Amino acid sequence: MSDVELGPASEVLLDRMLGFGRELRREGVTVGTGQLLEFSRAGALLGPADFYWVGRATLVSKRADIATYDMVFGRYWDGDLGQPVVMKEIIERVRGVSDDEGLQGGERGRETAPEAERASRLELLRSKSFSKMSDQELRELAHLISRLRLAVPRRRSRRRRPARRGDPDVRRTLRRSLRTGGEPLERAWRDRRLRQRRVIFILDVSGSMAAYSRGLLVFAHAALRADASWETFCFGTRLTRITRSLAKSDPDTALNRAAEEVDDWDGGTRIGESLKQFLDRFGHSGLARGALIVICSDGLDVGDPAVLDEQMQRVARLAHRVIWLNPLQEQAGYQPIARGMAAALPHVDSFRSGHNLASLEALARELAS
């Protein structure tokens, strides 16, 4: 990064970044030495909050490698490979080592302190629970979440398109044969189109989720910007579709309109009955078929657990994957033993927390992989 000797923390960070490049190479991604140098420089300047996009910009040169990159990134930086690193402490030290290291003494401190302070603030917001955020911090959170981009798996649609290989396209082949006196000399092919899978958010806005509802709604609002076909529903004792309310670009305006539309905000929780309304009115009509369904709830249901178990079975049969976010997982020693959560859990593909921005970033990486 420069000719200045790095401290121990800086060397640890550099080793981790180089190790990430080696893992990508093992998985078949072509990563050159120059790309690793650019990744190291940019990562040291921007900080761990931006490592994902810095790596995407500098280490990935083919669209086909994005899925592999997402898989390796989630595996490596979660600490499964190599030694775990206290990233916040390291990045604060590395931030002082830049290409203009010629600054000396107090002048260098004045140049780097504001940037380090800003990075520390961003890290605090990423790890702070939604339940402990002030209104001002929630507004800052909306800006950070708006930078998240959800990339979801694709599926083969029923519509077909011309292709170089695939199934014979008899109609086009016969049409072309008119040029050659009826002899089908030039054959045509067709294949199914690829479309992004739909994502459906079903958010619990009952009283027990009041501390987390706004943060999760901000996440859903940002996610809907990625694809107009995605949907968001809220429920307490009954289901409310709020996709149109969240279509507004300003988060505060969108959330205020959603709050006006939901009549049972901060009320009771009937998860099973709400899911039944969703499936009866929207699910079997094609909205949920093959979709990624993200349910955000603490599972503290006052309804009949047998109803919830039955409806979760229906959801699991229709959806491509079912992801359940339970913010109570932030509590040490939490166990999903509440009767509603216990009834739903056997039908869930992925059970995660959703109490802060870092957990939502992990969800975004999971959806991409």
N, C-alpha and C positions, 0 to 999 in steps of 0.2 A: 504493500500500500504506500509506503514511503521508505526513505533510508533511515528513519528513526528506529531505534531499537524498541521493540514491543515489550510490554510488561507481561507477567505470567497470565493474567486474565485475558489479555489480548491474544496471546498465543493459543490459549484454550479455545477461544471463539474461532480463530482462524483454522485450527485443526478440525473443529466441528464442521465448518463450512466446506473445507476440502473433503472431509469424509462424506458429506452429502453428495458431492460430485462423484466420488468413487462408487457410492451406492447406485446412483443413476446409471453409471457405466455398466455395473454388474447386471442391471435390468435391461440393458440393450439401448439406452439413450446415448446418442453421440454427444459427448461433452468435451470441448477442447480446452487446452490450458488457458488461452486468452479469455474464454468464457468464464472459467473459474476465477480468474483475476478480477474481471468486471463484477462478478457476483460478490466477491469478498469486499471490494471497495464500496460498492453500493450498499451492501448489507451493514457494514460498519458505520456508514453515515446515516442511514435511515432507521435502523433498529429492527428488533424482532417482530414488531407488529406488521412490518412490510416485507418480511422475508419471503412469503409465498409469492407475491407479485414480482419482487425483485428477481427471484429464481425463474419465474415464468418468462420474464422479459430477457434474461441473459443466458439461461441454460437450455431452453427449449427452442429448437429451430424448426420442428415439424409438428403439424397439427396432430398427427397420429400419436405423438409422444406425450400428449397432455395427460391422458388417463394414467399412464405409467408414472409420470411426474407427480400427479396428485397422490397416488398410492404410496410412493416412496417418501414423499414429503410428510404425510400423516404418520407413517411408521417411524421415520427417523427422528423428527423433532418432538414426538411424544415421549422420547427417551428410551425406546425399545432397543436402539442400537447405540453403542458407545456409552460413555459415562454421562450421566445427567449433569447439566450445567445450569447454574443460576444466571439466566440470560439477562435479567434486568441489571444485576450488579456488573456483569461483564460489559454490557453495551455502554454503560455510563463511562467506563474507563476507556474503552476503545474510541468513543466519540471524540475524545481529545486528540486522537492520532489521525490527522488528515493530510492531504497533499500540501496544504499551506502551513506545515509544521514549523516554518521559520519564525512564527510569532513567539515571543519570549515572555515569560513572567506573567504579570497582571494583564497585559494586552491579550495574550492567548486565552486566559481565563474569561475575559469579557466577551471574546468571540464565541466560545463554546458553551458558556453557561446557559444562555437563553435556549439554545437548541436542546441541551441536555435536560433542562427543566421541562421543555415541551414534551420530550420523549417520555420522561418520568410521568407526566400527567396522562399521556395516552395509555401507558402501561397500567396506571392506576384504574382508569376507566374500563380497560379491557377485563381486569380481574375483579372489579367491584361488583357485588351483587346488585341486581335491579332493586331489591327490597330496601337497600340502604342508600339509594341515589336521591339527590335533591332534584327539584324541578329543572334547575340550570344544568345539572349533570345529565339528566334525561334528554335535554335538548342537544347537548353535545354528543350524546350517544346516538341520536338520530342522524347526525352528520357522519359519524363513523360507520354506522350500519349501512348508510346509503352507498358506501364504497364497496360493500360486499357484493360479489357477483356469484349467483348460484348457477352452476353447470350441472345438469342432470343427465342421466343415461337416455339414449334414444331408443325408439322402437320402430319396427317396420309397420307402416300404415297399409291400409287396403288399396290405396291409390297407387297406380303404377306410372312409371316414366320410361322414356327411351333409354336404353343402356347398351353398352358394348357386349355384354354377356348377360345371361339370365334365362328367362323363359322366351320361347318363340313368340313374336308378335305377328300373328297370322294376318291381321287386317293391313298393317303397314307393308308386310311382305307382298301381299296381293296387289296393293296399290302401286308399289314400285315395279311389279312385273308388267304393268301396262306399258312401261317404257321399252321393254324388251320383247314385245309381241306375246305377252302372256307367260313367258318363261321366268320362273322365280329365281333369277340368277343372284340377286342381292337380298340376302335375308336380313330381317330386322329382329331385334330383341327388346325385351322390356324387363324391368325389375321394380320391386316395391320401393316406395319412397321411405326415407328415414325422417322421423319427427321426434322432437323432444317429448319426453313423458310429461304429463301434466302434474303439477304439485298442488295439493290441497291442504291448507292449514285449517285445523279445527281447534279453536282456542277457548279455554275455560276462563270466563270472566266472573266467576262466582266470588263470594266474599273471601273464601280461603285463599284465592289466587290474586287478591287485590294488589298485593305488593309487587307482583311480577307482571300483571296484565299489560301495563303500558309498554314495558320493554319488549315483550313478545309481540305486541301489536305493531310497534315500530319496526321490528324485524320483518313481520309479514308485509307491511307497507313497502319496505325496500325490496323485498323479494318479488312482489307483484310487478315491479318495474321491469323485470327481466323478461316476462312473457305475459301477454294479454289474456291467454287462456287459463292462467292459474287462478285459483279461487281461495277465498278466506271466509270462514264461518266462525261465529261466536256462540257460546252456549252457557247457560246457567241452569235454569229449569226447562228451557226450550231453545230451539235452534234459531239463529238469525244469520242471514247471508249479508255480509258487509263488503263484498268485493267492490261494488260501485262506490261506496263511501271512501274506501282506501285508494280509489283511482286518482284522487287529488294529489298533485305533486308536493304540496307543502305538508309535512308530517303533522303539524299541530292542527291544521284545518281538517285533514283526513281523520285524525283521531277524534276530534270534537264531533264530526258528523257521524262517526261510528258509534260514539257514546250516546248520541241522541237517538240513534236507530235501535239500539239494544235496550229493551225494556227491563230485562232482569239482571242488569249489571249489579255486582256486589250482593247478589241474592244467594239462593241455595244451589245445590249441584245435583243434577240428574243426568249422568253421563249416558247411561243405557238408553233412556227415552230420547235424548237428544240425537244420539247416533242413529236410532231407528227413524227419526224424522229425516235425517240426512239421507239415509239409504232409500227410504220410501219415495222421497220427493226428487232426489238428485242422483243417487248412486247407481241405481239399476237402469237409469235412462242413458247411461254412458259416461257420466262425469267422472265416476270413480274407477271405471274399468281400466286396469293397467296403469293407474296413477301412483305417485308417491304420496302417501297420506301421512301428514305430520300432526299428531295430536298433542296439545300442550295442556297438561292438567296434573294436579297433585294426587288425583285418584281418590279424593275424600268424597265418595259418592253417598248420597242419602237414599238412593233408589235401590231397587232389587238387584243384587249381584247376578242373579240368574239371567235377568234381562241384559245386563251389560255383557255377560259371557256370550250369550246368543248373538248379540249385535256385533261383537268383535269377531266372531267366527265369520259373519257375513262380510265384514270389512276385509278380513284377511283373504277371503276367497276372491274378492273383486280386485283388490289393489295389487300393484307390483311389489311394493314394500310398505310396511307400516312402521313408522318411527314414533316413539312416545317420548316426549320431553317432560320430565318431572323436576321442577326446581328444588324440591325438598332434598334432592340428592346432595345439595351443598352442605347439608348438616352431617357432621361426623357421626358415623354409626347408623345412618338411616337404613331401614329395611322396608321393602315394599309389602308390608303385611296388612295394610288397610284393605278391607274386604273388596272395595272397588278396584284397587290396584292389583290385588291378588287375582281377581277374576279376569282382568284384561291382559295381564303380563304373558300368559302362555301363547297369545295370538299376536305378539309384537315381535318384529324382526330386529329392532334395535331400541334399546332402552337407555336414554341419555339424560343428562341434566340440561337445563335451559335457563340458568339463573344469572348468567353474565355474558358479555360479548365474546369472551374466549370460548365458551362452550358453544355458542352459535357459530363461530368460525370453524370449530371442529365439525359441527353438523354440515356446514357448507362443503367441507372437504369430503365428508362421507357421501353426500349426495353426488358429488362429482365423480367418485370412484365406483 
